[in-house]
Every structure is written in structure tokens, then in C-alpha cells.
Amino acid sequence: MSMQIASAPCCWGVDDVNNPHLPPWQKVLDEAAQAGYQGLELGPYGYLPLAQGRLGEKLEERGLKVVAGTIFDDLVDPANRSNLIRQTHEICTFLKQLPELSNQPGKDYPAPYLVLIDHVHGERSLYAGHSDKAPRLDNVQWDTLMDHIRIIAELASREYGIRAVIHPHAGGYIEFEDEILQLMADISYDTAGLCLDTGHLYYSGMDPVTWIRDHADRIDYLHFKDIEPKVFENVMASQVDFFDACARGVMCPIGEGVIDYEAIYQLLQEIGYQGYITIEQERDPRDADGSLADVTASLEYLKRRGFQNEF
């Protein structure tokens, strides 16, 4: 069994590329390598300098391979379509220029992936985790969201051979159980796979073990997070904006929260999952000085439980 662990820039608080407090991208590369990672996601479009040839060299210097690029943007607004298409071309072009990843036997669609995330909308963010209160899309808006996913996924596959995977995310319009089930009904596995995230599933009222088991045939890629129980209880009780909750420390290093990674490891063995798993721990970027210790602790915890990070 081969389950290899990577990291992502959101562990350093990189979610909104317009946030003035983001750490330098070189810090993320340096500390990911220092913590012992050999794999990394690109993070949100516009953070790492894809148009500058030196990024590939900087990754290679640090022994880092890229497992995925991400479109973390508004997938609902029809006016954003041309921007989404442009991002798809630029991210996939960059991914195809990188050295190939090691063979992943048994994978229908090997990495690197293009992760599609409907970004955190203001009107939903206050209701992240609250399915009964969160505003929902009407039929026309939902159809536009699905159409954008199909356009991106088909473009990435047809022109670049890159597999798109859809990531349900707290505060986006693909978050809750009914929305994910409808997504799977509307988007075939031939078009795009799933990237399930243990932390976002838990945050939004779902059991990660159950969801990974029940939808194993749709999963191409996984994200691991952990949830600090006391902070989570408080933010759920007071209906806190999702990124404010992250700034309060609702995401914690793997193994220090409520998610049962012993059970997840056993489940992944049972279902024969092979491939990449990326650790994420959203935080305020002004707290990025604590990132190295946290991403190191998460990796060491998973290695002790049988996961590997040798690429």
C-alpha cells in the first residue's frame, strides 16, 4: 500500500491571495522541506509565481514535487467563467512542465490533480457548519456551478491530461451532505473525481470515516485536517465566520483533535486507497510563525501510524 503525505500553503495561512499578511512563498517551500515533506500543493492561484520559470527550480532545489494545483475561486458567478478558464490553462500548463510523479498502481487517474473548490462566500461563511441555517443556491445558480465544473474538468482532461477533483469546503456552496450528494448525481465520475477533506466533512456535520467508506469509488485524492474540539464547540455555538474560526485555532495539528486517524488508516487499508494525501491546517497568516512546528507534528504523527512521505 502506498499512501504518500504532502503539505499545502494553507498551513501557512495562504487562502486569500489578496491578504496583505501572507508569508513569502519561499518561506512555505523552505519550511515544507525542513519539516520533511517531499510533496506540496500549489495553493490558490496567484500565490506561487507560475509564470516565472524559477519556481520549478526552487521546488527541485528543496526536493519538493507538486501533487496538485488548485482553483479556489467563485464557481457560481457566470461572469467569472473566463477567469476560471484562464486559471485552468495556466495551472495545467505549469503542472505539465514538472517532473512526473512516481507511478501509482491501481489509480484510475494519477496525480497531479486540479483541485476545484468553490471559494468561501460571505453570505455562507457565517453559517459554515450550520446546514439548517445556511442560504442555498437556486436551481439556475446550481446549474451554473455544475456547468463551470464540467467546463474546467473537461478542458483540463482534454488538453492537458490532468484530472480534476472536486473538494467540498466549509463556507462554499458545495459543503453539506445534500449538496455533495447532488454534486455526485450531476457530475459523473468520468468527468471529475472527489477530493474529500476529513476536516471539512467533520466541520459540516459529517463523519469522515463513513463518508470515505461510502464513497470510496468516487475518491481520487484526500485532504487530512484535524479539529480542536473546544474551539469547534465555541464557534458552532456562536456562529463564527469560517476564517475567523480558523484564526481562533479551530484547525489543529493531526492527532491533536477529534478525528480518529487510527480508524481512517485502517479504512484506507481496507478499501485499498493508494496515492497522495495532503495535510491542511487553515490559519490566520499572521500566525504563520507557528506553521513549521504544526506541519512537522502532523507529519510525524502520521508516519508513526504507518503513512509514508517518500515520493
Secondary structure, DSSP 8 states (H G I E B T S, - for coil): --EEEEB-GGGGT-S-TT-TT---HHHHHHHHHHHT--EEEEEETTSS-TTSTHHHHHHHHTT-EEEEEEEEE-SS-GGGHHHHHHHHHHHHHHHHHS------TT-SS-S-EEEEEE---HHHHTTTT-TTTS----HHHHHHHHHHHHHHHHHHHHHH--EEEE---TTSSS-SHHHHHHHHHHS-TTT-EEEEEHHHHHHTT--HHHHHHHTGGGEEEEEE-EE-HHHHHHHHHHT--HHHHHHTT-EE-TTSSS--HHHHHHHHHHHT--EEEEE-----GGGGGGHHHHHHHHHHHHHHTT-B---
